[in-house]
Structures are given as structure tokens and as C-alpha cells.
């Protein structure tokens, strides 16, 4: 057993799986950096990912086109997050309570859509997923090739979003407005910045990322839909943002950490390690809790974090 665990093939398989399993955490986490930098805590990321998962999967089954599924997942995430934007920005409801309600709504709505579209089946519907891209020379390299260059295009796009997110937030006027609205919305408003408009945009961007992360799970990883397909990844993504202190590069490392925890428990179960499967399933969530304990002490939240804004209030 130990010889299998400490073998090169196990390490290569573990690291390759880490990158794949980090993807559905990294993408929504990057989206939540926009949202939380603008001062909105969107805990409904879990439900938004679920809607993206069912939206993308249904679209692929209907059209046979994977890219249509990607777009449908993103659109589903945007539409569902629009509810959260309305509740948190316009209605100025308690963001935590609103998000919990939306997660419950998403769980029931996704299950209902699946049964309406596919009916009650003995075996779940399945699709053909994105295939791994073979990069000449690089994919054939020993060890490095299978780890870094044996993934489908959505994995590469996810990691490409890291520098894109950094650039938008740090080098554009829009990114400056997001940070201004999150830190001092009244000052931003006095300079002509639409606080509501920026917060709506930030929540919808976060929803688009979450929808893409959910679609990844059904059309680029599992190739099917189940009601538990997200499995807490939305909550982990929100935790990654806190762990990363709202920095895209740190979010990438945080996602890889939790991806490794997920990959490790899957590999250990496959080897038949004499540890109860329930304990192994706890690994990703235990890693989340431990990381938050240490990271939350140094986390610097935006000054207007979770605080609704109204021009009429002083």
C-alpha cells in the first residue's frame, strides 16, 4: 500500500487531478473577488454554481454543442445572481439570509428542471465532454506533460483568468471603481460613481464566474448532472477569497490547496486505504476550516463590506 502511495505514478496522477479539481473552485473564487471587493458578500455562490451546472448540461443535451453549454452555464449564473444583486443592492436585505434562501431555491429549482427535462431515469443522462488538448512536445514530456498539459480547454481558460482578473482590478478604471465602492461608497458617489451600478455589475460578474464553474462540473468533469454535483465547492470558493485576501494570485494557490485535498481523498479511496470513506471525504472541508482559522486573522475586509448603501442615510 505504501509503495503505491509513494510511487511516481501516484504523485503524477495526484498533481494532475489537483489542477482539474482546483478549476471549479478557482473560477467562482475569482468572480467573488469582484463581488466582495465591491462590498457584497454573496454566499449564494453554491446555488449559482448549481444553476450553471443544470443550465450548461441541459443546453449541451439539447444542442450537442459544448460551447453552447458553456454560454448557457454563464448566462444561468448571471440570471440567478441578478436576484442576489436585487436583494442586496436594491432591497438592501441582509446578505447572509438572502443568500441562504437563494441556495435553498437553487437546490429545488435545479432538481425540478432536471426532472422536467429528463424525467425519472434509471441511469442519469450523460454527454461527451471536452477532450484533453494535446500540445505538441509539451504533452509528451515525462512527468511534467501529464501534470500540466493533459487537460481540457476550460482548465487552461480558468488559470488564464487569474492574470485577467488582476489586470481588471488593478489596471483599469472599472477595477478602481469596484475598490472605491467597497471601501468608501459615499466618497465614490460624490465623485459621480454609481454605487448601485458598480455593485450590480460586480455581483453579475461573480455570477458569470460561478455559472461557468458549475457548468465545468457537468460538461467538462463529471459529464452528467446530480443534485449534489457542486458538493460545497461554492462555499469553499467564498472561503478561498478570504484566504486569498482578495488577491487573484493567492486565490489560485488557495484553490490548488483545496483541489489537492479533494484529489488526495479520491486517490486514497481508489487505493482502498483502510480509513473510513467518510473521514476521507472530510479532507477538503477540514482544509477549508484550518485555512480560514489562520487566514481570517490577517484578512482585511473592505470598509463597506456587507453594508448596504443609501444616499438618504448619513
N, C-alpha and C positions, 0 to 999 in steps of 0.2 A: 504493500500500500504506500509506504513512504517513498519507495523508489519511483512509483508513478507520480507522486506529488512533486518530487524534486527533479523530475526529468525536464529536458529542454522542450519536448513537445507539449507538456502541460503548461510551461511558462508561456510559450508562444500562443497557445490556444487561450490562455487566461488574458494575456495582454490584448489580443485581437478582440476578444469578447468585451473587454473593458471599454475599448473605443466605441464599439457598437452600442453597448448598454448606456454609455455616457450621453449618447446623442439625444434620446428623448428627455433627458434631464437638462442638458446644456441649452437646447433651443428655447424651451419655455423660460429658463432662468435668464437668458439674455433679454427676452421680451419683458420679464418682470423688472429688470434693471431700469428700463424706460419708465415703467409704471410706478415703481416705488421711488425713483428719483423725482418724479412729479408729485410725490406726496400721497399716493394712493396705495393702500395695502390690499392687493387682490388675492385673497385666499381661495377664490373660485377657480384658480388655475386647474385644479384637478377636474372639475366639471367641464371646463372649457376644453381641456385635452380630450375628455371623453366624447364631447360633441364633435371635435375634429376627427376623432377616430371613427365614429359611426358615419360622419359625413363623407370622409375620404373613402372609406370602404364601400359604402353604398354607391358612390359615383363610379368607382372602378368596376364594380359588378354590373352597373347599368351600361357603361360605355366601353369597357375593356381597355381604357387608356389610363395608365398610371399617373400621368401628369395632370389629367383632369381630376383624379383623386387627390393629388397634392393641392390643387387650387380649391377644390371643394372643402378639403380639410381646413385650409387657411380661411376661406370665406365663412365656414361654420364657426370657427373660433372668433372671428370678427363680430358676427351677428350675435353670438351668445354673450360676448364681453360687452356688447353695446348695452345690455341690460344692467351689467355691473356699473358701467360708466354713468348711466342714467340714475341709478340708485345712489351712487357715492358722490357724484358731482352735482346733479340737478336736485335730487330729492334730499341730498345730504344725510342719508341714512347711515346708521352705524355700519362701518365697512366689514367688520368681522361677522356680524349677524347676517348681513345681506349675502356675503359670500357663502356662508354655511347653507343658507336657504337655496342658493343657486346650485350648489353641489348636489343637494338632495333632488332638486328639479332635474338636473342633468342626468342623474342616475336613472330616474324613472323615465325621462323622455327618450334617452338612448335605447333603453330596453324596449320601449313601446315602438320606436321607429324600426328597430331590428325585427320585431315580430310582425309588424305590418308589412314590411318589405319582403322578408324571407319566410315568414310563417314559423310554425313549430317544426323543427327538423330533428331527425335522429343524429345526423352529423352536421356540424356547423359549415356554413358556406366558406369556400376558400378561393383565393385568387393566386395568380402568378405574380411574384414580387419583382422588384428591381434586381437585376443580376449584378454581381460584383464586376467592377471595371478593371480590366487588365491593362496596366500601364507598362508599356514596353520597357524592358531592362529592370525597372524598379520592382515590379511584381515578382520577378524571378530571383531577386536577391535572397540569400538564405537568412532566415530569422526575421530580418527587417521587412522583407517583402510581405510575408503572411500577416505581420502585425499591422503595418501601416498602409499597405497598398493592395488590400484584398477586400475592399468594402464597396458598397453601392454608392451612387452619386449623392444621395441625401446625407450620408455621413460626412462626405467631404464638404458639402454645402454648409452643414451645421458648424463645422470648425472654421469655415471661411467667414461665417457671421461674426466671429469674435473680433477680428480687426475692423470689420464694417461697423459693429456696434460702438467700438472705441472711437472710431473716426467721427461718427454721427454725434456722439455725446460730447466729445472734446474739441472738435474742429469745425462744427457748424453752428449757425445761429439758432437753429431749431434745438440742438442739444443744450445750448446756453439757456434758452427759454425754459426747457424742461427743468434744469437745475435751479433756475431762478424761482420758478413756480413752487418747487418743492421746498426751497429754503425760506423764501420771503414772498409769498403770493401778493401781499398788499403793495410791496415795492415794485414787483413786476407789473401789477395792474396800473400803478401810477405812471409807468413808462409806456403804457399802451399795449401791453401783452395781455391777450385774452386768457385768463387763468382757466376758465371752464373749457375753452377750446383746446388748450395745450393738454389739460388733464384728460379730456375725451380722447385726443389723439394718442396719448401715452397708453391709456387703457386698451384702446383698439389695437395698437401695435403689439402690446403684450398678448392680446387675444389671438392675433395672427400667428405669433410665435407658438403659443400654446396649441392652437389648432394644427399647426404643422407638426409639432411634437406628437400630438395624438394620432395624426394620420400616419406618421412614421411607424408607430406601433402596429397598425393594422395592415398597411400596404407595403412596408419595407422591412418588417421584422418577423411578426407572427403570421402574417398572411391570412388572418381571419379575425373575427370580432367576437369578444366575450364581454360580459358585463363588468368583469374585473380586469380588463385589459390594461388599464392605466396603473393599477396596483399601488397607489400612493405616490407616484412619480411627480404629480403636480405639487403636492405638499413638500416633497424633497426639493423641487426646483425653487420654491419660495425660500426654503431654508438655505439653499446654495447662495441666494442673493445676499442674505445676512452674513453668511460665512465669507463671501467674497468682498464684503464691504462695498457693494455696488460697483465693483471693477470687473469688466468683461474677462480680463486675463485670469484673474483669481477665480471667476465663475467657471472657467474651463477646467482649472485644476480641481475645483470642488466637484464638478460633475464627473471627472475621471476618478476621483476618490470613491464616490458613491457607485459609479459604474463598476469599479473593481470589486467592491463589496458584493454587488449583485452577481458579477461573473464568478467570484470565488465560491459563493454558496451553490451556484448551479453546477460548477465543476466538481465540487466535493460531493454533491448528491449523485452526480453521474458515476463517480468512482465508488460509490457505496460506502462512504466513510461511516463508521459506527457512531454517528451523532444523530439524535432525533432531527428529522427534517424541519420541524417547527423552529428549532433553535437556529438552524442554518438560514431559514427564511427571515429571521430577525436581524441578520447581519447588516443589510443596507440601512434599516431604520435605527439600529443601535449606533451605526456610524454617524447618522444624521444627528442624533441626540448628543453624542460625545463632541462632535464638531461644533454644534451650537453652544454647548456649555463653555467651550474655550473661546470661540469667536465672538459670541454676543457681548463679552466683557469689553472688547475693543471696538465694537461696531458703532459707527457714528451715523445716526439716522438723520435724514433731512429735518430741518427745524419744524416744518409744517406737516410732518409725517402723520397720516391718518386724520388730519384736521381739515374738516370742510371749510370752504371759503365763501364768504358773502360780503359784497360791498357794503351792505347795510349794517354790518356788525363792526365794532371797533375794539 
